[in-house]
Amino acid sequence: QVQLVESGGGLVQPGGSLRLSCAASGSIFSILRMTWYRQAPGKQRELVAAITNTFTTNYADSVKGRFTISRDNAKNTVYLQMNSLKPVDTAVYYCNAQDPLRSLNYWGKGILVTVSS
C-alpha cells in the first residue's frame, strides 16, 4: 500500500512560480512511475507530467518549457516545479503512483493551485 500526500499549492499571481511536492509512504518508491494530473472546474482530469523509475519524463504540450517534474528517491518524493503560471493552470493537482510489478494505482487527495491577480 502506498499513500500519497501533496503539498505546496496555493494562490499565485500570473507569471509566478510554485513547487508542488508529493510524499509517498512505503519502501517501493524507487520503482514507481509518478505522474501529476490536474482537473480544472468543469473539465476532465488531464495528465500534466510523468517521470518513470529510470527518470524518463514526459509533459503535456500545454506545460512544456514551463513545468519540470523531478523525483528524489532518497526522500520518497516527487516534485512539480511550475514557472510562468497562467490562469488556465488553475486546477486541483493530483499525484499518482503506478506500481508496475503489481499493476496497482494510487492517488493523492489533490491540492488546489489558483493562478489569479
C-alpha positions as CSV (number, residue, x, y, z in Angstrom):
1,Q,0.0,0.0,0.0
2,V,1.3,3.4,-0.9
3,Q,-0.1,6.7,0.5
4,L,0.5,9.9,-1.3
5,V,0.4,13.4,0.3
6,E,0.6,16.5,-1.9
7,S,1.8,19.9,-0.6
8,G,2.9,23.3,-1.9
9,G,-0.3,24.5,-3.6
10,G,-1.9,27.9,-3.1
11,L,-2.6,31.2,-4.7
12,V,-0.1,32.8,-7.1
13,Q,-0.2,35.7,-9.5
14,P,0.1,35.1,-13.2
15,G,3.8,34.8,-14.2
16,G,4.6,33.4,-10.7
17,S,6.0,30.1,-9.6
18,L,5.1,27.3,-7.3
19,R,6.6,23.9,-6.4
20,L,4.4,21.0,-5.6
21,S,5.6,18.1,-3.6
22,C,4.2,14.6,-3.3
23,A,5.5,12.5,-0.5
24,A,4.9,8.7,-0.7
25,S,4.9,6.1,2.1
26,G,6.4,2.7,1.8
27,S,9.6,1.2,0.5
28,I,8.9,0.8,-3.2
29,F,9.0,4.4,-4.3
30,S,12.1,3.9,-6.5
31,I,10.2,1.5,-8.8
32,L,7.0,3.6,-9.1
33,R,6.1,5.6,-12.1
34,M,5.0,9.0,-10.7
35,T,2.6,11.3,-12.5
36,W,1.0,14.7,-11.8
37,Y,-2.6,15.2,-13.1
38,R,-4.8,18.2,-12.8
39,Q,-8.5,18.8,-13.0
40,A,-9.9,22.3,-13.7
41,P,-13.5,23.2,-12.8
42,G,-15.9,21.6,-15.2
43,K,-13.2,19.8,-17.1
44,Q,-11.8,16.2,-17.2
45,R,-8.7,15.2,-15.4
46,E,-5.6,15.5,-17.6
47,L,-2.0,14.4,-17.4
48,V,0.5,17.2,-16.7
49,A,3.8,15.4,-16.3
50,A,5.2,12.0,-15.6
51,I,8.5,10.5,-14.5
52,T,9.5,6.8,-14.7
53,N,11.7,4.8,-12.4
54,T,14.5,5.5,-14.9
55,F,13.9,9.2,-14.7
56,T,12.4,9.4,-18.2
57,T,10.0,12.4,-18.3
58,N,7.1,13.5,-20.4
59,Y,4.8,16.5,-20.4
60,A,1.6,17.8,-21.7
61,D,2.1,20.2,-24.6
62,S,0.4,23.0,-22.6
63,V,3.1,22.9,-19.9
64,K,6.3,22.1,-21.8
65,G,9.0,24.6,-21.1
66,R,7.2,25.9,-18.0
67,F,6.9,22.9,-15.7
68,T,9.5,20.4,-14.6
69,I,8.9,17.1,-12.9
70,S,11.6,15.5,-10.8
71,R,12.0,12.9,-8.1
72,D,14.2,12.2,-5.1
73,N,14.1,8.5,-4.3
74,A,16.0,9.1,-1.0
75,K,13.1,11.2,0.2
76,N,10.3,9.2,-1.5
77,T,9.1,12.5,-3.0
78,V,8.2,13.7,-6.5
79,Y,8.1,17.4,-7.3
80,L,6.5,19.6,-9.9
81,Q,8.2,22.9,-10.4
82,M,5.7,25.3,-12.1
83,N,7.0,28.5,-13.6
84,S,5.4,31.2,-15.7
85,L,2.0,30.2,-14.4
86,K,-1.2,31.2,-16.2
87,P,-4.8,31.5,-15.1
88,V,-5.5,28.4,-17.2
89,D,-3.2,26.4,-14.9
90,T,-5.8,26.9,-12.1
91,A,-6.8,23.4,-11.1
92,V,-6.7,20.7,-8.4
93,Y,-3.4,18.9,-8.9
94,Y,-3.2,15.2,-8.1
95,C,-0.3,12.9,-7.5
96,N,-0.5,9.4,-9.0
97,A,1.8,6.4,-8.5
98,Q,1.8,3.3,-10.6
99,D,3.3,0.1,-9.3
100,P,4.5,-1.8,-12.5
101,L,5.0,-5.1,-10.6
102,R,1.6,-5.4,-9.1
103,S,-0.4,-3.3,-11.7
104,L,-1.6,-1.1,-8.8
105,N,-2.5,2.6,-9.0
106,Y,-2.5,5.1,-6.1
107,W,-3.9,8.6,-5.9
108,G,-3.3,11.5,-3.5
109,K,-6.2,13.6,-2.4
110,G,-5.2,16.6,-4.5
111,I,-4.1,20.1,-3.9
112,L,-5.5,23.4,-5.2
113,V,-3.5,25.7,-7.3
114,T,-5.1,29.1,-8.1
115,V,-3.4,31.5,-10.6
116,S,-5.1,34.9,-10.3
117,S,-4.3,38.5,-9.9
